[in-house]
Amino acid sequence: MSKITNIKSREILDSRGRPTLEVVVYAGVATGTFQVPSGASTGSAEASELRDSDGHMSRAIENIEKIIKPSLLGVEVTEQKKIDETMIALDGTGDKSRLGGNAMVGVSIAAAKASASAEGRELFEYLRTLSDIKPSRQTPYLYFNYINGGKHAASPLSFQEHIIVPQADSIGEALEIAWNVETALGIIITNEYGDSAGSSMGDEGGYIIPENDYKKPFDLLRQAVVASKCDGLVRLATDVAASSFYKNGSYLVGGKTYSAKELRDIFIALDKEFNFLSIEDPFFEGSFKDFADLKSVLEAKIVGDDLTVTNSKKLAEAVAQNAIDAIIIKPNQIGTLTETLATMKEARDNGLDCIVSHRSGETEDSFIADLVYAFGCFGLKAGALRRPERVIKYKRLLDITK
């Protein structure tokens, strides 16, 4: 018997130097700590992130202290569903705007960590007791965002993420491939754009280049793959984050305006040249039909993020319209671990892959590595090997797969 005996929270800084939350759940001598990430490129239907008017966390902390904690003291820490449903009922809103999705997910995941500690289990082992989710792979593909654009960088590039995905079953081998490509890419970018670009770094650890040609980053990545002698060992992928450059029915890319059909033609041409593994959020978050249309003509996986926001209702709509092949999973998009796992199970039950993802404002918490491994997810997006808060996720995954 391990009942919740205390919950504490405090303000910390994320990887961008902005305030976020750290939550600790106590169950006797067992404890669990979760540091909550924060996104820059966010879907409009995400769980609300509660902040003060100046961006700080005092309101969220007060909600944990005065509303959430009194209701959870004495509850068995192993009763994850009860913990999460209690918070959902206390919040009483559709978007978790009363308590704050950040406050709720902080408590939810910290409780899961405390429960794993109380039971003497590895976190990924404990997570498997909470849901039966059909695996896609024994180890995930690793998605490294090596050229940052969009809201992740002060860059003229419209597409947000330009990604390499090593085609390796071994996490150690995938990391070695990524390091070799990164080294080659740094030299290529320095030679083409100068020392400033060669030492630049976006939110997710990728390079920032003074370029607005949407094709150029993929050319650079391919050059780096060849230069590092990793040709045939790497696929390319992209997170377009098209909602960020959509306005009044059109898309602004590289200083030019495109219709959805014209943008579709761009993706078809890019895929023909670069053979993408996946294309994430190629259209505005409400454009299920456009997603479905692109999916019908490409072999690349079409992935929903802003479209689906780890939300089972949004996922159901995407499934009904045959709009996607895979879904991005971000626990702070929905606000509790129980809801996250329900969305993951629904996706797999409908034949969709899950790609677990970090956020642009990250912390040194490695929870998503355990989550992706626990359920045999298709992929893990955790950024480039140039920032410590990204590396810690890969290191944890490496440790638990050895």
PLY file of the C-alpha trace (Angstrom):
ply
format ascii 1.0
element vertex 402
property float x
property float y
property float z
element edge 401
property int vertex1
property int vertex2
end_header
0.00 0.00 0.00
1.57 3.29 -1.13
-0.74 6.21 -0.67
0.05 9.72 -1.83
1.41 11.60 1.18
2.43 14.89 -0.41
2.67 16.79 -3.69
5.07 19.66 -4.22
5.72 21.88 -7.22
8.04 24.70 -8.14
8.94 26.89 -11.06
12.00 25.96 -13.11
13.29 27.09 -16.51
12.92 25.12 -19.72
15.59 24.81 -22.42
14.61 28.21 -23.86
15.00 29.88 -20.47
11.25 30.24 -19.97
9.33 29.28 -16.81
7.82 25.82 -16.51
6.88 23.40 -13.73
8.59 20.68 -11.77
6.23 18.44 -9.79
7.14 15.89 -7.11
4.65 13.27 -5.88
5.45 11.51 -2.59
4.09 8.10 -1.61
5.76 7.37 1.70
9.44 6.83 0.97
8.79 6.60 -2.78
8.92 9.73 -4.91
8.42 10.65 -8.53
9.50 13.87 -10.23
8.43 15.23 -13.59
9.63 18.40 -15.30
6.95 19.65 -17.68
7.96 20.66 -21.23
6.36 23.47 -23.21
5.71 23.83 -26.94
6.24 26.80 -29.24
4.42 25.37 -32.25
1.13 24.29 -30.70
-2.19 23.04 -32.02
-5.20 25.17 -31.15
-6.93 22.20 -29.51
-4.08 21.36 -27.13
-4.68 21.27 -23.38
-4.36 24.78 -22.00
-1.01 25.77 -20.51
-1.76 27.91 -17.47
0.58 30.85 -17.01
0.50 34.13 -15.15
0.22 37.30 -17.21
4.01 37.63 -17.04
4.59 34.03 -18.07
5.37 32.62 -14.64
3.84 29.60 -12.92
2.36 30.87 -9.64
-1.27 30.16 -10.66
-0.47 26.62 -11.75
1.51 26.02 -8.56
-1.36 27.37 -6.47
-3.80 25.03 -8.23
-1.59 22.06 -7.43
-1.23 23.12 -3.80
-4.80 24.19 -3.04
-6.99 22.11 -5.36
-5.18 19.04 -6.70
-3.16 18.00 -3.65
-6.05 18.02 -1.11
-8.08 15.82 -3.44
-5.30 13.27 -4.02
-3.80 12.89 -0.55
-4.46 9.34 0.65
-5.17 7.99 -2.85
-3.15 4.91 -3.80
-0.37 6.14 -6.07
-0.79 3.01 -8.22
-4.34 4.05 -9.14
-3.30 6.08 -12.17
-6.75 6.20 -13.73
-8.35 7.39 -10.49
-5.68 10.07 -10.05
-6.17 11.37 -13.57
-9.97 11.18 -13.54
-10.03 13.06 -10.24
-8.05 15.91 -11.77
-10.18 15.93 -14.92
-13.32 16.22 -12.77
-11.78 18.96 -10.64
-10.88 20.91 -13.76
-14.29 20.50 -15.38
-13.36 22.14 -18.68
-12.83 20.68 -22.14
-9.35 22.16 -22.52
-8.08 21.92 -18.92
-8.01 25.68 -18.66
-9.09 25.85 -15.01
-6.29 23.83 -13.43
-3.92 24.02 -16.39
-2.87 21.10 -18.55
0.72 21.74 -17.44
-0.21 21.37 -13.76
-2.25 18.24 -14.43
0.31 16.44 -16.59
3.00 17.30 -14.07
1.09 15.56 -11.27
-0.04 12.70 -13.52
3.40 11.64 -14.72
5.10 12.33 -11.38
2.54 9.95 -9.82
3.41 7.25 -12.36
7.08 7.66 -11.55
6.36 7.46 -7.83
4.33 4.30 -8.38
7.16 2.68 -10.34
9.51 3.59 -7.50
7.16 2.20 -4.87
6.91 -1.10 -6.74
10.64 -1.32 -7.43
10.10 -1.41 -11.20
11.78 0.31 -14.10
9.48 3.06 -15.31
8.94 1.46 -18.72
8.00 -1.81 -16.98
5.44 -0.07 -14.81
3.95 1.81 -17.77
3.20 -1.52 -19.45
0.89 -2.42 -16.55
-1.31 0.58 -17.36
-2.29 -0.33 -20.93
-2.02 -3.08 -23.52
-0.82 -1.33 -26.68
0.19 -3.22 -29.81
3.87 -2.53 -30.59
5.15 -1.31 -33.96
8.88 -1.94 -33.43
11.14 -3.43 -30.77
13.16 -0.20 -30.74
11.96 3.10 -32.21
13.36 4.94 -35.19
15.11 8.07 -33.94
14.12 11.38 -35.54
16.90 13.99 -35.41
15.88 17.54 -36.39
19.13 18.89 -37.77
18.00 22.01 -39.63
15.52 24.13 -37.67
13.00 26.48 -39.24
9.54 27.89 -38.54
8.80 28.70 -34.90
11.86 26.79 -33.71
14.36 29.23 -35.17
14.89 32.81 -36.29
15.04 31.56 -39.85
13.30 32.42 -43.13
12.58 28.70 -43.67
8.85 28.02 -43.51
9.06 24.28 -42.87
9.78 23.71 -39.20
11.87 20.54 -39.05
14.30 18.94 -41.51
15.05 15.51 -40.12
17.33 12.52 -40.55
16.12 9.08 -39.44
18.82 6.39 -39.22
17.52 3.05 -40.46
18.94 1.04 -37.59
17.46 -1.37 -35.08
20.22 -0.67 -32.56
19.93 2.60 -30.63
23.70 2.78 -30.34
24.11 2.38 -34.10
21.44 5.02 -34.77
23.20 7.49 -32.48
26.54 6.83 -34.17
25.02 7.45 -37.60
23.41 10.67 -36.39
26.69 11.91 -34.93
28.55 11.22 -38.16
25.92 13.02 -40.26
25.87 15.94 -37.80
29.63 16.35 -38.05
29.53 16.37 -41.84
26.55 18.72 -41.90
28.31 21.25 -39.68
31.23 21.43 -42.10
28.94 21.72 -45.14
26.88 24.51 -43.57
29.99 26.40 -42.43
31.48 26.20 -45.92
28.27 27.39 -47.57
26.98 30.00 -45.11
29.91 30.90 -42.85
30.98 30.35 -39.25
27.88 31.98 -37.78
25.56 29.44 -39.40
27.97 26.63 -38.58
27.72 27.42 -34.87
24.02 28.34 -34.85
21.45 26.43 -32.84
17.66 26.40 -32.90
15.30 25.37 -30.10
15.74 21.67 -30.87
19.50 21.76 -31.44
19.50 21.97 -35.22
21.38 24.44 -37.39
19.81 27.71 -38.54
20.58 28.72 -42.09
19.92 32.05 -43.88
17.85 30.36 -46.53
14.21 30.46 -47.66
14.34 27.80 -50.38
12.24 24.93 -48.98
14.24 22.36 -50.94
17.72 23.48 -49.88
17.74 21.99 -46.33
17.00 18.54 -47.71
19.79 18.96 -50.26
22.17 19.82 -47.42
21.07 16.82 -45.36
21.55 14.50 -48.31
25.02 15.93 -48.92
25.88 15.29 -45.27
24.59 11.72 -45.44
26.80 11.02 -48.45
29.83 12.84 -46.99
29.56 10.84 -43.76
29.44 7.57 -45.73
25.98 6.86 -44.37
24.25 6.68 -47.74
21.66 3.92 -47.61
21.56 4.05 -43.80
19.37 7.15 -43.45
15.92 8.31 -44.54
14.80 11.94 -44.49
11.62 13.27 -42.89
10.02 16.63 -42.21
7.64 18.34 -39.83
6.11 21.03 -42.01
3.96 22.58 -39.23
1.87 24.16 -41.97
-0.55 25.85 -39.56
2.28 28.26 -38.70
2.35 29.70 -42.24
-1.31 29.31 -43.18
-3.55 32.35 -43.54
-6.91 32.91 -45.24
-6.82 29.66 -47.16
-3.26 30.01 -48.48
0.25 28.97 -47.45
3.21 31.35 -47.44
6.39 29.41 -48.27
9.67 31.06 -49.17
7.98 34.41 -49.72
5.45 32.95 -52.18
1.78 32.10 -51.66
0.49 28.63 -52.49
-2.91 26.98 -52.51
-3.39 23.62 -50.82
-3.21 21.93 -54.23
0.03 23.72 -55.10
1.51 22.80 -51.74
0.44 19.20 -52.34
2.38 19.27 -55.61
5.45 20.53 -53.76
5.30 17.59 -51.36
4.89 15.13 -54.20
7.95 16.57 -55.98
10.02 16.64 -52.78
9.09 13.06 -51.95
10.00 11.91 -55.44
13.45 13.44 -55.01
14.16 12.67 -51.34
12.04 9.58 -50.60
10.73 10.77 -47.23
10.02 8.33 -44.44
7.32 10.66 -43.12
5.75 14.09 -43.57
4.19 15.64 -40.49
1.44 18.29 -40.54
1.68 19.06 -44.28
-1.47 21.22 -44.13
-3.41 23.44 -41.74
-4.61 21.63 -38.62
-8.25 21.50 -39.73
-7.58 20.21 -43.24
-8.42 16.52 -42.82
-9.39 16.22 -46.50
-6.05 17.63 -47.70
-4.17 15.23 -45.41
-6.20 12.32 -46.79
-5.62 13.39 -50.37
-1.83 13.53 -49.90
-1.87 10.21 -48.06
-3.60 8.59 -51.03
-0.76 9.42 -53.42
2.41 9.07 -51.31
4.14 6.08 -49.75
5.67 8.36 -47.10
3.83 8.19 -43.81
1.52 11.18 -43.32
1.66 12.17 -39.67
-0.77 14.20 -37.57
0.35 16.48 -34.75
-1.49 19.82 -34.71
-4.21 17.86 -36.52
-4.66 15.39 -33.67
-2.97 16.87 -30.54
-2.84 13.48 -28.73
-6.63 13.73 -28.44
-8.79 10.64 -28.98
-11.66 12.67 -30.45
-9.38 14.34 -32.99
-7.80 10.98 -33.71
-11.22 9.43 -34.34
-11.95 12.11 -36.92
-8.60 11.49 -38.62
-9.30 7.74 -38.69
-12.80 8.27 -40.10
-11.38 10.37 -42.93
-8.35 8.10 -43.52
-6.21 11.20 -43.12
-3.01 9.88 -41.52
-0.68 6.91 -41.20
0.77 7.92 -37.83
0.18 10.23 -34.89
2.54 12.34 -32.80
2.23 11.65 -29.07
2.94 14.49 -26.63
1.50 13.95 -23.12
1.31 17.66 -22.34
-0.96 18.16 -25.37
-3.75 16.25 -23.63
-2.87 16.74 -19.96
-2.86 13.29 -18.31
-1.05 10.00 -18.75
-4.32 8.03 -18.83
-5.61 10.04 -21.79
-2.24 9.77 -23.52
-2.26 5.99 -23.29
-5.90 5.83 -24.44
-5.00 7.79 -27.58
-1.97 5.58 -28.23
-4.07 2.42 -27.88
-6.79 3.81 -30.16
-4.16 4.68 -32.77
-2.62 1.21 -32.74
-6.01 -0.50 -32.72
-6.70 1.39 -35.96
-3.38 0.46 -37.54
-1.68 3.84 -37.04
1.88 4.19 -35.76
2.81 6.32 -32.75
5.77 8.71 -32.79
6.51 10.03 -29.30
7.82 13.58 -29.32
9.59 16.15 -27.19
8.66 19.85 -27.24
10.67 22.88 -28.33
10.83 24.05 -24.70
12.30 20.94 -23.08
13.63 19.92 -19.68
16.18 17.39 -18.52
13.43 14.84 -17.95
13.73 11.53 -19.81
10.13 10.23 -19.38
9.39 10.05 -23.11
12.25 7.56 -23.60
10.53 5.14 -21.22
7.16 5.82 -22.83
8.35 5.10 -26.37
10.16 1.91 -25.34
7.39 0.62 -23.08
4.93 0.35 -25.95
7.20 -0.39 -28.90
6.43 2.86 -30.67
7.45 3.52 -34.27
9.57 6.57 -33.55
11.03 9.00 -31.03
11.52 12.67 -31.86
13.91 14.22 -29.38
15.92 16.75 -31.39
19.58 16.93 -32.36
22.60 15.67 -30.45
23.73 19.24 -29.80
21.69 20.11 -26.71
21.88 18.31 -23.34
18.12 18.22 -22.73
17.75 16.33 -26.02
20.70 13.99 -25.45
19.34 12.88 -22.07
16.34 11.27 -23.78
18.55 9.33 -26.17
20.91 8.34 -23.35
18.03 6.92 -21.32
16.78 4.97 -24.32
20.29 3.66 -24.96
20.60 2.56 -21.31
17.31 0.66 -21.23
17.88 -1.12 -24.56
21.38 -2.41 -23.80
0 1
1 2
2 3
3 4
4 5
5 6
6 7
7 8
8 9
9 10
10 11
11 12
12 13
13 14
14 15
15 16
16 17
17 18
18 19
19 20
20 21
21 22
22 23
23 24
24 25
25 26
26 27
27 28
28 29
29 30
30 31
31 32
32 33
33 34
34 35
35 36
36 37
37 38
38 39
39 40
40 41
41 42
42 43
43 44
44 45
45 46
46 47
47 48
48 49
49 50
50 51
51 52
52 53
53 54
54 55
55 56
56 57
57 58
58 59
59 60
60 61
61 62
62 63
63 64
64 65
65 66
66 67
67 68
68 69
69 70
70 71
71 72
72 73
73 74
74 75
75 76
76 77
77 78
78 79
79 80
80 81
81 82
82 83
83 84
84 85
85 86
86 87
87 88
88 89
89 90
90 91
91 92
92 93
93 94
94 95
95 96
96 97
97 98
98 99
99 100
100 101
101 102
102 103
103 104
104 105
105 106
106 107
107 108
108 109
109 110
110 111
111 112
112 113
113 114
114 115
115 116
116 117
117 118
118 119
119 120
120 121
121 122
122 123
123 124
124 125
125 126
126 127
127 128
128 129
129 130
130 131
131 132
132 133
133 134
134 135
135 136
136 137
137 138
138 139
139 140
140 141
141 142
142 143
143 144
144 145
145 146
146 147
147 148
148 149
149 150
150 151
151 152
152 153
153 154
154 155
155 156
156 157
157 158
158 159
159 160
160 161
161 162
162 163
163 164
164 165
165 166
166 167
167 168
168 169
169 170
170 171
171 172
172 173
173 174
174 175
175 176
176 177
177 178
178 179
179 180
180 181
181 182
182 183
183 184
184 185
185 186
186 187
187 188
188 189
189 190
190 191
191 192
192 193
193 194
194 195
195 196
196 197
197 198
198 199
199 200
200 201
201 202
202 203
203 204
204 205
205 206
206 207
207 208
208 209
209 210
210 211
211 212
212 213
213 214
214 215
215 216
216 217
217 218
218 219
219 220
220 221
221 222
222 223
223 224
224 225
225 226
226 227
227 228
228 229
229 230
230 231
231 232
232 233
233 234
234 235
235 236
236 237
237 238
238 239
239 240
240 241
241 242
242 243
243 244
244 245
245 246
246 247
247 248
248 249
249 250
250 251
251 252
252 253
253 254
254 255
255 256
256 257
257 258
258 259
259 260
260 261
261 262
262 263
263 264
264 265
265 266
266 267
267 268
268 269
269 270
270 271
271 272
272 273
273 274
274 275
275 276
276 277
277 278
278 279
279 280
280 281
281 282
282 283
283 284
284 285
285 286
286 287
287 288
288 289
289 290
290 291
291 292
292 293
293 294
294 295
295 296
296 297
297 298
298 299
299 300
300 301
301 302
302 303
303 304
304 305
305 306
306 307
307 308
308 309
309 310
310 311
311 312
312 313
313 314
314 315
315 316
316 317
317 318
318 319
319 320
320 321
321 322
322 323
323 324
324 325
325 326
326 327
327 328
328 329
329 330
330 331
331 332
332 333
333 334
334 335
335 336
336 337
337 338
338 339
339 340
340 341
341 342
342 343
343 344
344 345
345 346
346 347
347 348
348 349
349 350
350 351
351 352
352 353
353 354
354 355
355 356
356 357
357 358
358 359
359 360
360 361
361 362
362 363
363 364
364 365
365 366
366 367
367 368
368 369
369 370
370 371
371 372
372 373
373 374
374 375
375 376
376 377
377 378
378 379
379 380
380 381
381 382
382 383
383 384
384 385
385 386
386 387
387 388
388 389
389 390
390 391
391 392
392 393
393 394
394 395
395 396
396 397
397 398
398 399
399 400
400 401
